[in-house]
Amino acid sequence: MGASKSESFSIENKEMATLFKALSHPARVAIVDYLLSVDSCICGDIVNELPLAQPTISQHLKELKNANIIKGTIEGTAICYCINPEIIKKIENYFNSITIQLKNKCC
């Protein structure tokens, strides 16, 4: 999208689009689901859970991290990932706003 056209959209529109793009792959959704099911996680643990190669998992983790959906902390030679609750709250608020607006619509 050209710079002049992207200026037509609000910061929230752009932010939500970035988040949804990061979540638009089934492997990334599976990673989020896995991270929700454990207290903390190392990349190798995810590789054991999903039918994907380690470099592929790393690329998906990078996409989720770039969108701030997950956070990673270095523990020795491993990276421990967790869900970023602030970003999840933004997504929740976005969908709550849609739900409220839909209740006020006549179809």
C-alpha positions in Angstrom: 0.0 0.0 0.0 1.4 3.4 -1.0 2.3 5.9 1.7 -0.4 8.3 0.6 -3.1 5.7 0.9 -2.0 4.3 4.2 -2.3 7.8 5.7 -6.0 7.5 5.1 -6.3 4.9 7.8 -6.3 5.5 11.6 -3.4 4.3 13.8 -5.9 1.8 15.3 -6.8 0.5 11.9 -3.2 -0.1 11.0 -2.4 -1.6 14.4 -5.3 -4.1 14.2 -4.4 -5.0 10.6 -0.8 -5.8 11.8 -2.1 -7.9 14.6 -4.6 -9.8 12.4 -1.9 -10.3 9.8 0.4 -11.8 12.4 -2.4 -14.2 13.5 -3.5 -15.1 10.0 -1.5 -18.3 9.8 -2.7 -21.5 11.5 0.8 -22.3 12.8 0.9 -18.9 14.6 -2.5 -19.5 16.1 -1.3 -23.0 17.2 1.8 -21.3 18.8 -0.4 -18.9 20.7 -2.7 -21.8 21.8 0.4 -23.7 23.0 1.8 -20.7 24.9 -1.5 -20.3 26.6 -1.4 -23.9 27.8 2.1 -23.6 29.4 3.6 -21.3 32.0 6.6 -20.5 29.9 8.2 -22.0 26.8 11.4 -22.4 25.0 11.5 -22.6 21.2 12.5 -26.3 21.3 9.3 -27.1 23.2 7.2 -25.6 20.5 9.1 -27.7 17.9 8.2 -30.8 19.8 4.5 -29.8 19.8 4.0 -28.7 16.1 4.7 -30.6 13.0 7.1 -28.0 11.7 10.8 -27.6 11.4 12.7 -25.5 13.9 13.6 -22.7 11.4 9.9 -22.5 10.4 8.8 -22.2 14.0 11.4 -19.5 14.5 10.1 -17.5 11.6 6.5 -17.7 13.0 7.8 -16.7 16.4 9.5 -13.7 14.8 6.3 -12.6 13.2 4.4 -12.9 16.4 7.1 -11.1 18.3 7.3 -8.3 15.7 3.6 -7.7 16.2 4.1 -7.7 20.0 1.7 -10.6 20.4 4.4 -12.5 22.2 7.4 -11.5 24.3 10.7 -13.4 24.6 13.3 -13.3 27.4 16.7 -14.9 27.1 17.4 -17.5 29.7 20.9 -18.8 29.2 21.1 -20.1 25.6 17.3 -20.4 25.2 14.5 -17.9 24.6 11.5 -18.2 26.8 8.3 -16.9 25.2 5.0 -15.8 26.7 1.8 -14.0 25.5 1.7 -10.2 25.8 -1.5 -9.5 27.8 -1.6 -5.8 26.8 -1.9 -6.7 23.1 -4.5 -9.4 23.7 -6.5 -6.8 25.7 -6.3 -4.4 22.6 -7.7 -7.2 20.4 -10.4 -8.0 23.0 -11.4 -4.3 23.2 -11.6 -4.1 19.4 -14.0 -7.0 19.2 -16.0 -5.8 22.2 -16.5 -2.5 20.4 -17.7 -4.4 17.3 -20.1 -6.4 19.5 -21.5 -3.2 21.1 -22.0 -1.5 17.7 -23.7 -4.6 16.3 -26.2 -4.6 19.1 -27.3 -1.1 18.1 -27.7 -2.0 14.4 -30.9 -3.1 12.7 -30.6 -5.9 10.2 
